[in-house]
Amino acid sequence: MGKVNVALKRSYIIVAALIGIIGALLLGFTLFSHGYLHNDEEIEELLTGINGMYAISVIPLLLSIVGVYGVCKQKQWMLIVFTVVMILISLFLIVCLIQGLSLQPEFEKAMKVHYENFLPLSEASDSVIEGLHEIQVEFQCCGLDQGYLDWGQNISKACLCTEEATNPCVAAPGNSIHFETDGVQPVMIYQEPCLPLLVTLQMAVFNVLLGIMLGITLLWLLSVVLCIVILCRLNRKDDSPTVVYSPEAKSGNYITLTEAAEYT
Protein backbone atom coordinates (compact mmCIF):
# COMPACT_ATOMS: atom_id res chain seq x y z
CA MET A 1 0.00 0.00 0.00
CA GLY A 2 1.40 3.36 -1.02
CA LYS A 3 1.74 6.47 1.07
CA VAL A 4 -0.57 9.48 0.73
CA ASN A 5 0.94 12.94 0.54
CA VAL A 6 0.30 14.94 3.71
CA ALA A 7 -0.87 18.02 1.79
CA LEU A 8 -3.29 15.90 -0.26
CA LYS A 9 -4.67 14.26 2.87
CA ARG A 10 -5.16 17.60 4.62
CA SER A 11 -6.84 19.10 1.58
CA TYR A 12 -9.30 16.22 1.46
CA ILE A 13 -10.01 16.46 5.20
CA ILE A 14 -10.72 20.21 4.88
CA VAL A 15 -13.09 19.69 1.94
CA ALA A 16 -14.86 16.80 3.69
CA ALA A 17 -15.19 18.90 6.85
CA LEU A 18 -16.79 21.71 4.82
CA ILE A 19 -19.24 19.21 3.36
CA GLY A 20 -20.09 18.02 6.87
CA ILE A 21 -20.63 21.60 8.08
CA ILE A 22 -22.89 22.39 5.13
CA GLY A 23 -24.84 19.18 5.78
CA ALA A 24 -25.26 20.09 9.44
CA LEU A 25 -26.48 23.60 8.56
CA LEU A 26 -28.96 22.22 6.03
CA LEU A 27 -30.19 19.71 8.60
CA GLY A 28 -30.72 22.46 11.17
CA PHE A 29 -32.57 24.61 8.61
CA THR A 30 -34.76 21.64 7.61
CA LEU A 31 -35.64 20.85 11.23
CA PHE A 32 -36.52 24.49 11.87
CA SER A 33 -38.66 24.67 8.72
CA HIS A 34 -40.42 21.42 9.56
CA GLY A 35 -41.25 22.64 13.04
CA TYR A 36 -42.35 26.08 11.80
CA LEU A 37 -44.66 24.60 9.13
CA HIS A 38 -45.93 21.75 11.32
CA ASN A 39 -49.33 23.36 11.88
CA ASP A 40 -49.62 24.77 8.37
CA GLU A 41 -52.64 23.66 6.37
CA GLU A 42 -50.44 22.88 3.34
CA ILE A 43 -47.95 20.74 5.28
CA GLU A 44 -49.02 17.59 3.41
CA GLU A 45 -48.02 19.15 0.09
CA LEU A 46 -44.66 20.25 1.53
CA LEU A 47 -43.70 16.91 3.11
CA THR A 48 -42.08 15.61 -0.09
CA GLY A 49 -39.77 18.60 -0.30
CA ILE A 50 -38.99 18.45 3.42
CA ASN A 51 -38.11 14.75 3.23
CA GLY A 52 -35.88 15.50 0.26
CA MET A 53 -34.11 18.19 2.30
CA TYR A 54 -33.54 15.66 5.09
CA ALA A 55 -31.89 13.27 2.62
CA ILE A 56 -29.75 15.98 1.01
CA SER A 57 -28.49 17.14 4.43
CA VAL A 58 -28.06 13.86 6.33
CA ILE A 59 -26.35 11.79 3.62
CA PRO A 60 -23.45 14.23 2.98
CA LEU A 61 -23.04 14.70 6.74
CA LEU A 62 -22.62 10.96 7.27
CA LEU A 63 -20.40 10.62 4.19
CA SER A 64 -18.05 13.34 5.43
CA ILE A 65 -17.55 11.39 8.67
CA VAL A 66 -16.94 8.17 6.73
CA GLY A 67 -14.52 9.89 4.37
CA VAL A 68 -12.45 11.57 7.10
CA TYR A 69 -12.22 8.35 9.11
CA GLY A 70 -11.35 6.38 5.97
CA VAL A 71 -8.49 8.66 4.94
CA CYS A 72 -7.08 8.83 8.48
CA LYS A 73 -7.15 5.02 8.90
CA GLN A 74 -6.46 4.35 5.20
CA LYS A 75 -9.63 2.29 4.79
CA GLN A 76 -10.04 1.93 1.06
CA TRP A 77 -13.59 0.56 1.17
CA MET A 78 -14.77 3.65 3.08
CA LEU A 79 -13.21 5.94 0.50
CA ILE A 80 -14.81 3.92 -2.30
CA VAL A 81 -18.23 4.25 -0.66
CA PHE A 82 -17.67 8.00 -0.25
CA THR A 83 -16.67 8.38 -3.90
CA VAL A 84 -19.56 6.37 -5.37
CA VAL A 85 -22.29 8.02 -3.29
CA MET A 86 -20.88 11.53 -3.78
CA ILE A 87 -20.78 10.99 -7.54
CA LEU A 88 -24.46 10.01 -7.48
CA ILE A 89 -25.35 13.07 -5.37
CA SER A 90 -23.35 15.34 -7.69
CA LEU A 91 -25.15 13.96 -10.74
CA PHE A 92 -28.49 14.57 -9.01
CA LEU A 93 -27.53 18.17 -8.24
CA ILE A 94 -26.36 18.74 -11.81
CA VAL A 95 -29.72 17.50 -13.12
CA CYS A 96 -31.52 19.82 -10.67
CA LEU A 97 -29.39 22.76 -11.86
CA ILE A 98 -30.18 22.06 -15.50
CA GLN A 99 -33.88 21.79 -14.73
CA GLY A 100 -33.78 24.97 -12.66
CA LEU A 101 -32.17 26.93 -15.49
CA SER A 102 -34.65 25.60 -18.02
CA LEU A 103 -37.64 26.39 -15.78
CA GLN A 104 -36.73 30.03 -15.13
CA PRO A 105 -39.21 31.48 -17.69
CA GLU A 106 -41.99 29.20 -16.46
CA PHE A 107 -41.26 30.11 -12.84
CA GLU A 108 -41.51 33.80 -13.68
CA LYS A 109 -44.84 33.28 -15.43
CA ALA A 110 -46.15 31.23 -12.51
CA MET A 111 -45.30 34.05 -10.10
CA LYS A 112 -47.18 36.57 -12.24
CA VAL A 113 -50.24 34.33 -12.48
CA HIS A 114 -50.14 33.72 -8.71
CA TYR A 115 -50.31 37.42 -7.88
CA GLU A 116 -52.74 38.28 -10.67
CA ASN A 117 -55.25 35.87 -9.14
CA PHE A 118 -55.66 38.37 -6.28
CA LEU A 119 -57.22 40.89 -8.69
CA PRO A 120 -59.46 42.79 -8.37
CA LEU A 121 -58.12 43.99 -5.04
CA SER A 122 -61.59 45.18 -3.98
CA GLU A 123 -62.58 41.52 -3.70
CA ALA A 124 -59.35 40.25 -2.14
CA SER A 125 -59.29 38.73 1.35
CA ASP A 126 -58.19 40.69 4.40
CA SER A 127 -54.95 38.68 4.71
CA VAL A 128 -54.02 39.44 1.08
CA ILE A 129 -54.74 43.16 1.49
CA GLU A 130 -52.76 43.31 4.73
CA GLY A 131 -49.79 41.61 3.11
CA LEU A 132 -50.00 43.91 0.09
CA HIS A 133 -50.03 46.96 2.36
CA GLU A 134 -46.71 45.85 3.85
CA ILE A 135 -45.28 45.25 0.39
CA GLN A 136 -46.38 48.71 -0.83
CA VAL A 137 -44.72 50.43 2.12
CA GLU A 138 -41.50 48.44 1.83
CA PHE A 139 -41.05 48.63 -1.96
CA GLN A 140 -42.69 52.04 -2.45
CA CYS A 141 -45.21 50.83 -5.01
CA CYS A 142 -48.97 50.79 -5.43
CA GLY A 143 -51.31 48.06 -6.61
CA LEU A 144 -50.16 45.00 -8.51
CA ASP A 145 -50.40 45.15 -12.28
CA GLN A 146 -51.81 48.59 -13.22
CA GLY A 147 -50.71 50.61 -10.23
CA TYR A 148 -53.29 52.54 -8.22
CA LEU A 149 -55.98 51.58 -10.79
CA ASP A 150 -56.04 48.11 -9.24
CA TRP A 151 -57.59 49.63 -6.12
CA GLY A 152 -60.49 51.21 -8.00
CA GLN A 153 -61.88 54.20 -6.10
CA ASN A 154 -60.53 53.01 -2.74
CA ILE A 155 -56.78 53.58 -3.02
CA SER A 156 -54.83 52.07 -0.15
CA LYS A 157 -53.26 54.48 2.34
CA ALA A 158 -50.05 52.48 1.94
CA CYS A 159 -49.77 54.00 -1.56
CA LEU A 160 -49.17 57.48 -0.15
CA CYS A 161 -45.73 58.85 -0.96
CA THR A 162 -43.59 59.79 2.01
CA GLU A 163 -40.99 62.52 2.26
CA GLU A 164 -38.24 59.90 2.07
CA ALA A 165 -39.67 58.29 -1.08
CA THR A 166 -37.13 57.43 -3.77
CA ASN A 167 -39.51 55.92 -6.34
CA PRO A 168 -41.53 58.23 -8.64
CA CYS A 169 -44.89 59.51 -7.44
CA VAL A 170 -47.94 60.84 -9.28
CA ALA A 171 -50.98 62.86 -8.27
CA ALA A 172 -53.89 60.67 -7.35
CA PRO A 173 -57.25 61.29 -9.07
CA GLY A 174 -59.58 63.32 -6.87
CA ASN A 175 -62.53 60.94 -7.14
CA SER A 176 -60.54 58.05 -5.67
CA ILE A 177 -59.18 59.71 -2.54
CA HIS A 178 -60.82 58.87 0.77
CA PHE A 179 -58.28 60.21 3.25
CA GLU A 180 -57.46 63.61 4.64
CA THR A 181 -56.05 66.32 2.34
CA ASP A 182 -55.53 70.05 2.67
CA GLY A 183 -57.33 70.69 -0.61
CA VAL A 184 -54.37 72.70 -1.99
CA GLN A 185 -51.52 70.27 -2.56
CA PRO A 186 -52.41 67.18 -4.63
CA VAL A 187 -52.20 63.81 -2.92
CA MET A 188 -49.13 62.01 -4.23
CA ILE A 189 -49.10 58.24 -4.54
CA TYR A 190 -46.52 55.77 -5.81
CA GLN A 191 -46.55 55.37 -9.57
CA GLU A 192 -44.95 51.94 -10.05
CA PRO A 193 -47.01 48.76 -9.56
CA CYS A 194 -45.72 46.14 -7.15
CA LEU A 195 -45.95 43.05 -9.37
CA PRO A 196 -42.78 43.68 -11.46
CA LEU A 197 -40.82 44.43 -8.29
CA LEU A 198 -42.06 41.28 -6.57
CA VAL A 199 -41.28 39.08 -9.58
CA THR A 200 -37.81 40.62 -9.94
CA LEU A 201 -37.08 40.03 -6.25
CA GLN A 202 -38.23 36.42 -6.32
CA MET A 203 -36.30 35.70 -9.50
CA ALA A 204 -33.19 37.15 -7.85
CA VAL A 205 -33.72 34.82 -4.89
CA PHE A 206 -34.23 31.92 -7.30
CA ASN A 207 -30.96 32.71 -9.10
CA VAL A 208 -29.10 33.01 -5.79
CA LEU A 209 -30.35 29.55 -4.80
CA LEU A 210 -29.13 28.17 -8.13
CA GLY A 211 -25.74 29.80 -7.54
CA ILE A 212 -25.50 28.27 -4.06
CA MET A 213 -26.42 24.87 -5.50
CA LEU A 214 -23.73 25.27 -8.17
CA GLY A 215 -21.11 26.08 -5.51
CA ILE A 216 -22.13 23.06 -3.44
CA THR A 217 -21.98 20.83 -6.52
CA LEU A 218 -18.46 22.02 -7.34
CA LEU A 219 -17.40 21.34 -3.74
CA TRP A 220 -18.88 17.84 -3.97
CA LEU A 221 -17.00 17.19 -7.22
CA LEU A 222 -13.75 18.48 -5.70
CA SER A 223 -14.10 16.00 -2.84
CA VAL A 224 -14.63 13.20 -5.37
CA VAL A 225 -11.49 14.15 -7.31
CA LEU A 226 -9.37 14.30 -4.15
CA CYS A 227 -10.74 10.97 -2.95
CA ILE A 228 -9.98 9.28 -6.28
CA VAL A 229 -6.40 10.61 -6.20
CA ILE A 230 -5.99 9.29 -2.65
CA LEU A 231 -7.28 5.87 -3.71
CA CYS A 232 -4.80 5.81 -6.59
CA ARG A 233 -1.95 6.64 -4.18
CA LEU A 234 -3.05 3.91 -1.78
CA ASN A 235 -3.19 1.32 -4.56
CA ARG A 236 0.28 2.23 -5.81
CA LYS A 237 3.08 -0.05 -4.58
CA ASP A 238 6.15 1.69 -3.25
CA ASP A 239 9.41 0.52 -4.89
CA SER A 240 11.82 -0.86 -2.29
CA PRO A 241 15.54 -0.52 -3.08
CA THR A 242 17.23 -3.76 -4.14
CA VAL A 243 20.49 -4.87 -2.55
CA VAL A 244 23.21 -5.54 -5.14
CA TYR A 245 26.51 -7.31 -4.36
CA SER A 246 29.56 -5.49 -5.72
CA PRO A 247 32.83 -7.40 -6.29
CA GLU A 248 34.74 -4.15 -5.86
CA ALA A 249 34.31 -4.30 -2.11
CA LYS A 250 37.67 -5.21 -0.54
CA SER A 251 38.20 -6.74 2.84
CA GLY A 252 41.37 -4.71 3.29
CA ASN A 253 39.35 -1.57 3.73
CA TYR A 254 38.21 -2.71 7.16
CA ILE A 255 40.40 -2.71 10.31
CA THR A 256 39.47 -4.92 13.23
CA LEU A 257 39.39 -3.53 16.72
CA THR A 258 41.79 -6.20 17.94
CA GLU A 259 44.60 -4.89 15.72
CA ALA A 260 44.09 -1.39 17.04
CA ALA A 261 44.19 -2.68 20.60
CA GLU A 262 47.78 -4.13 20.17
CA TYR A 263 49.24 -0.63 19.84
CA THR A 264 47.75 0.56 23.11
C-alpha positions as CSV (number, residue, x, y, z in Angstrom):
1,M,0.0,0.0,0.0
2,G,1.4,3.4,-1.0
3,K,1.7,6.5,1.1
4,V,-0.6,9.5,0.7
5,N,0.9,12.9,0.5
6,V,0.3,14.9,3.7
7,A,-0.9,18.0,1.8
8,L,-3.3,15.9,-0.3
9,K,-4.7,14.3,2.9
10,R,-5.2,17.6,4.6
11,S,-6.8,19.1,1.6
12,Y,-9.3,16.2,1.5
13,I,-10.0,16.5,5.2
14,I,-10.7,20.2,4.9
15,V,-13.1,19.7,1.9
16,A,-14.9,16.8,3.7
17,A,-15.2,18.9,6.9
18,L,-16.8,21.7,4.8
19,I,-19.2,19.2,3.4
20,G,-20.1,18.0,6.9
21,I,-20.6,21.6,8.1
22,I,-22.9,22.4,5.1
23,G,-24.8,19.2,5.8
24,A,-25.3,20.1,9.4
25,L,-26.5,23.6,8.6
26,L,-29.0,22.2,6.0
27,L,-30.2,19.7,8.6
28,G,-30.7,22.5,11.2
29,F,-32.6,24.6,8.6
30,T,-34.8,21.6,7.6
31,L,-35.6,20.9,11.2
32,F,-36.5,24.5,11.9
33,S,-38.7,24.7,8.7
34,H,-40.4,21.4,9.6
35,G,-41.2,22.6,13.0
36,Y,-42.4,26.1,11.8
37,L,-44.7,24.6,9.1
38,H,-45.9,21.8,11.3
39,N,-49.3,23.4,11.9
40,D,-49.6,24.8,8.4
41,E,-52.6,23.7,6.4
42,E,-50.4,22.9,3.3
43,I,-48.0,20.7,5.3
44,E,-49.0,17.6,3.4
45,E,-48.0,19.1,0.1
46,L,-44.7,20.3,1.5
47,L,-43.7,16.9,3.1
48,T,-42.1,15.6,-0.1
49,G,-39.8,18.6,-0.3
50,I,-39.0,18.5,3.4
51,N,-38.1,14.7,3.2
52,G,-35.9,15.5,0.3
53,M,-34.1,18.2,2.3
54,Y,-33.5,15.7,5.1
55,A,-31.9,13.3,2.6
56,I,-29.7,16.0,1.0
57,S,-28.5,17.1,4.4
58,V,-28.1,13.9,6.3
59,I,-26.3,11.8,3.6
60,P,-23.4,14.2,3.0
61,L,-23.0,14.7,6.7
62,L,-22.6,11.0,7.3
63,L,-20.4,10.6,4.2
64,S,-18.1,13.3,5.4
65,I,-17.6,11.4,8.7
66,V,-16.9,8.2,6.7
67,G,-14.5,9.9,4.4
68,V,-12.5,11.6,7.1
69,Y,-12.2,8.3,9.1
70,G,-11.4,6.4,6.0
71,V,-8.5,8.7,4.9
72,C,-7.1,8.8,8.5
73,K,-7.1,5.0,8.9
74,Q,-6.5,4.4,5.2
75,K,-9.6,2.3,4.8
76,Q,-10.0,1.9,1.1
77,W,-13.6,0.6,1.2
78,M,-14.8,3.6,3.1
79,L,-13.2,5.9,0.5
80,I,-14.8,3.9,-2.3
81,V,-18.2,4.2,-0.7
82,F,-17.7,8.0,-0.3
83,T,-16.7,8.4,-3.9
84,V,-19.6,6.4,-5.4
85,V,-22.3,8.0,-3.3
86,M,-20.9,11.5,-3.8
87,I,-20.8,11.0,-7.5
88,L,-24.5,10.0,-7.5
89,I,-25.4,13.1,-5.4
90,S,-23.3,15.3,-7.7
91,L,-25.1,14.0,-10.7
92,F,-28.5,14.6,-9.0
93,L,-27.5,18.2,-8.2
94,I,-26.4,18.7,-11.8
95,V,-29.7,17.5,-13.1
96,C,-31.5,19.8,-10.7
97,L,-29.4,22.8,-11.9
98,I,-30.2,22.1,-15.5
99,Q,-33.9,21.8,-14.7
100,G,-33.8,25.0,-12.7
101,L,-32.2,26.9,-15.5
102,S,-34.7,25.6,-18.0
103,L,-37.6,26.4,-15.8
104,Q,-36.7,30.0,-15.1
105,P,-39.2,31.5,-17.7
106,E,-42.0,29.2,-16.5
107,F,-41.3,30.1,-12.8
108,E,-41.5,33.8,-13.7
109,K,-44.8,33.3,-15.4
110,A,-46.1,31.2,-12.5
111,M,-45.3,34.1,-10.1
112,K,-47.2,36.6,-12.2
113,V,-50.2,34.3,-12.5
114,H,-50.1,33.7,-8.7
115,Y,-50.3,37.4,-7.9
116,E,-52.7,38.3,-10.7
117,N,-55.3,35.9,-9.1
118,F,-55.7,38.4,-6.3
119,L,-57.2,40.9,-8.7
120,P,-59.5,42.8,-8.4
121,L,-58.1,44.0,-5.0
122,S,-61.6,45.2,-4.0
123,E,-62.6,41.5,-3.7
124,A,-59.3,40.2,-2.1
125,S,-59.3,38.7,1.3
126,D,-58.2,40.7,4.4
127,S,-54.9,38.7,4.7
128,V,-54.0,39.4,1.1
129,I,-54.7,43.2,1.5
130,E,-52.8,43.3,4.7
131,G,-49.8,41.6,3.1
132,L,-50.0,43.9,0.1
133,H,-50.0,47.0,2.4
134,E,-46.7,45.9,3.9
135,I,-45.3,45.3,0.4
136,Q,-46.4,48.7,-0.8
137,V,-44.7,50.4,2.1
138,E,-41.5,48.4,1.8
139,F,-41.0,48.6,-2.0
140,Q,-42.7,52.0,-2.5
141,C,-45.2,50.8,-5.0
142,C,-49.0,50.8,-5.4
143,G,-51.3,48.1,-6.6
144,L,-50.2,45.0,-8.5
145,D,-50.4,45.2,-12.3
146,Q,-51.8,48.6,-13.2
147,G,-50.7,50.6,-10.2
148,Y,-53.3,52.5,-8.2
149,L,-56.0,51.6,-10.8
150,D,-56.0,48.1,-9.2
151,W,-57.6,49.6,-6.1
152,G,-60.5,51.2,-8.0
153,Q,-61.9,54.2,-6.1
154,N,-60.5,53.0,-2.7
155,I,-56.8,53.6,-3.0
156,S,-54.8,52.1,-0.2
157,K,-53.3,54.5,2.3
158,A,-50.0,52.5,1.9
159,C,-49.8,54.0,-1.6
160,L,-49.2,57.5,-0.1
161,C,-45.7,58.8,-1.0
162,T,-43.6,59.8,2.0
163,E,-41.0,62.5,2.3
164,E,-38.2,59.9,2.1
165,A,-39.7,58.3,-1.1
166,T,-37.1,57.4,-3.8
167,N,-39.5,55.9,-6.3
168,P,-41.5,58.2,-8.6
169,C,-44.9,59.5,-7.4
170,V,-47.9,60.8,-9.3
171,A,-51.0,62.9,-8.3
172,A,-53.9,60.7,-7.3
173,P,-57.2,61.3,-9.1
174,G,-59.6,63.3,-6.9
175,N,-62.5,60.9,-7.1
176,S,-60.5,58.0,-5.7
177,I,-59.2,59.7,-2.5
178,H,-60.8,58.9,0.8
179,F,-58.3,60.2,3.2
180,E,-57.5,63.6,4.6
181,T,-56.0,66.3,2.3
182,D,-55.5,70.0,2.7
183,G,-57.3,70.7,-0.6
184,V,-54.4,72.7,-2.0
185,Q,-51.5,70.3,-2.6
186,P,-52.4,67.2,-4.6
187,V,-52.2,63.8,-2.9
188,M,-49.1,62.0,-4.2
189,I,-49.1,58.2,-4.5
190,Y,-46.5,55.8,-5.8
191,Q,-46.6,55.4,-9.6
192,E,-44.9,51.9,-10.0
193,P,-47.0,48.8,-9.6
194,C,-45.7,46.1,-7.1
195,L,-45.9,43.1,-9.4
196,P,-42.8,43.7,-11.5
197,L,-40.8,44.4,-8.3
198,L,-42.1,41.3,-6.6
199,V,-41.3,39.1,-9.6
200,T,-37.8,40.6,-9.9
201,L,-37.1,40.0,-6.2
202,Q,-38.2,36.4,-6.3
203,M,-36.3,35.7,-9.5
204,A,-33.2,37.2,-7.9
205,V,-33.7,34.8,-4.9
206,F,-34.2,31.9,-7.3
207,N,-31.0,32.7,-9.1
208,V,-29.1,33.0,-5.8
209,L,-30.4,29.6,-4.8
210,L,-29.1,28.2,-8.1
211,G,-25.7,29.8,-7.5
212,I,-25.5,28.3,-4.1
213,M,-26.4,24.9,-5.5
214,L,-23.7,25.3,-8.2
215,G,-21.1,26.1,-5.5
216,I,-22.1,23.1,-3.4
217,T,-22.0,20.8,-6.5
218,L,-18.5,22.0,-7.3
219,L,-17.4,21.3,-3.7
220,W,-18.9,17.8,-4.0
221,L,-17.0,17.2,-7.2
222,L,-13.7,18.5,-5.7
223,S,-14.1,16.0,-2.8
224,V,-14.6,13.2,-5.4
225,V,-11.5,14.2,-7.3
226,L,-9.4,14.3,-4.1
227,C,-10.7,11.0,-2.9
228,I,-10.0,9.3,-6.3
229,V,-6.4,10.6,-6.2
230,I,-6.0,9.3,-2.6
231,L,-7.3,5.9,-3.7
232,C,-4.8,5.8,-6.6
233,R,-2.0,6.6,-4.2
234,L,-3.1,3.9,-1.8
235,N,-3.2,1.3,-4.6
236,R,0.3,2.2,-5.8
237,K,3.1,0.0,-4.6
238,D,6.1,1.7,-3.2
239,D,9.4,0.5,-4.9
240,S,11.8,-0.9,-2.3
241,P,15.5,-0.5,-3.1
242,T,17.2,-3.8,-4.1
243,V,20.5,-4.9,-2.5
244,V,23.2,-5.5,-5.1
245,Y,26.5,-7.3,-4.4
246,S,29.6,-5.5,-5.7
247,P,32.8,-7.4,-6.3
248,E,34.7,-4.1,-5.9
249,A,34.3,-4.3,-2.1
250,K,37.7,-5.2,-0.5
251,S,38.2,-6.7,2.8
252,G,41.4,-4.7,3.3
253,N,39.3,-1.6,3.7
254,Y,38.2,-2.7,7.2
255,I,40.4,-2.7,10.3
256,T,39.5,-4.9,13.2
257,L,39.4,-3.5,16.7
258,T,41.8,-6.2,17.9
259,E,44.6,-4.9,15.7
260,A,44.1,-1.4,17.0
261,A,44.2,-2.7,20.6
262,E,47.8,-4.1,20.2
263,Y,49.2,-0.6,19.8
264,T,47.8,0.6,23.1
